[in-house]
């Protein structure tokens, strides 16, 4: 048993892949890759850096002497310079050119951007796999009529597949946001203490073009097309805000899905997966609580609120930089990504194994359908020669009486029997039951599901088929 605090996001909710992306190993090996890219680029632009120095740096690029760095940081209280020192111990030939001309944000900020973009790509793959599962579900149940709700009150019917299409559309919007962020991703580059690149202008004897090329070379070596054209010592903290706003949007989509599952599970129409030996309640052995959907909602609440952190940070930066972003950023950004990863792990699990009860769905729909069919009944009676206003009033009275019977006495809805017994209406009870075909009342639900899948979802999934087949596990 460990006696130190561990984030539940790391050991309970997030995947190993996401944990690694935000791990010290990923961070510090990326620092070293950036130092190698800097040295290579400076050499290519004419600085007296030798091949043997770069080769020695590459030799220890992923073999980090952490204990040396930790001990050094206790002395100098500076994480970047501690790692420069530790790298130099391993690479004595390159010691003098490691981090040449750079400031701490060269490795710190560029690494943060690289890590966030890699984390977005992992999240993107998970969303694509969830959309695939929802697509399959929506097509399977495209024709299953179900009672739709507004204000959680019975409204016009829809289909279960159409409801799933709404979940998909939310995620498709999130996918577009991620794609926008990745399509416009840039590095900070090498901008120096206040973003003016003055130290590099000195290194390159005031050669403006070489200093400009330095950013381009570093970006290319790190897999980027460009660096931000202007910056202070740091990249604009609004970038963090944009990224966490997208994570918040994903959390919102997942929260909506989890709410719908919880409501349907209460109705006994659809349930999240419930394993053979799972315990729903410590006190009530019969219960099957929607625990995974609840956990999704809980984590989503955290992410939605966490998105405020980078917004505050971005709005309160001073001039060319201030360090009050550092502690907040170290917590807010990794935890948001880990939480969203946990949410999507749950979303993958729940959406793949939903349990549907068509008979219960049909029963609930038929209990309310007589009320919804009254407009059709009214129109048919008017066509047979009845007075619309008079018939409307009679239906209103019958509906109120039937509703009262259901609510106050707990009896079945007898609206159709009341209308059939009213001489003002020409329809027999058999005629009225004929009208009670649920598929008549679902509008274009089936076509909407088919069209949305055919025109939008399936082409995207075909394009992204290399991302499909992702497996994930949840701890609890």
HELIX and SHEET records of a PDB file:
HELIX    1   1 UNK A    8  UNK A    8  1                                   1    
HELIX    2   2 UNK A    9  UNK A   13  3                                   5    
HELIX    3   3 UNK A   16  UNK A   21  1                                   6    
HELIX    4   4 UNK A   24  UNK A   44  1                                  21    
HELIX    5   5 UNK A   51  UNK A   59  1                                   9    
HELIX    6   6 UNK A   66  UNK A   76  1                                  11    
HELIX    7   7 UNK A   79  UNK A   90  1                                  12    
HELIX    8   8 UNK A  104  UNK A  140  1                                  37    
HELIX    9   9 UNK A  160  UNK A  183  1                                  24    
HELIX   10  10 UNK A  198  UNK A  203  1                                   6    
HELIX   11  11 UNK A  208  UNK A  221  1                                  14    
HELIX   12  12 UNK A  238  UNK A  266  1                                  29    
HELIX   13  13 UNK A  291  UNK A  315  1                                  25    
HELIX   14  14 UNK A  323  UNK A  325  5                                   3    
HELIX   15  15 UNK A  326  UNK A  352  1                                  27    
HELIX   16  16 UNK A  358  UNK A  372  1                                  15    
HELIX   17  17 UNK A  374  UNK A  383  1                                  10    
HELIX   18  18 UNK A  388  UNK A  409  1                                  22    
HELIX   19  19 UNK A  415  UNK A  421  1                                   7    
HELIX   20  20 UNK A  429  UNK A  435  1                                   7    
HELIX   21  21 UNK A  438  UNK A  441  5                                   4    
HELIX   22  22 UNK A  445  UNK A  452  1                                   8    
HELIX   23  23 UNK A  453  UNK A  457  3                                   5    
HELIX   24  24 UNK A  458  UNK A  463  1                                   6    
HELIX   25  25 UNK A  465  UNK A  467  5                                   3    
SHEET    1   A 2 UNK A 145  UNK A 146  0                                        
SHEET    2   A 2 UNK A 158  UNK A 159 -1                                        
SHEET    1   B 2 UNK A 149  UNK A 150  0                                        
SHEET    2   B 2 UNK A 153  UNK A 154 -1                                        
SHEET    1   C 2 UNK A 270  UNK A 271  0                                        
SHEET    2   C 2 UNK A 355  UNK A 356 -1                                        
END                                                                             
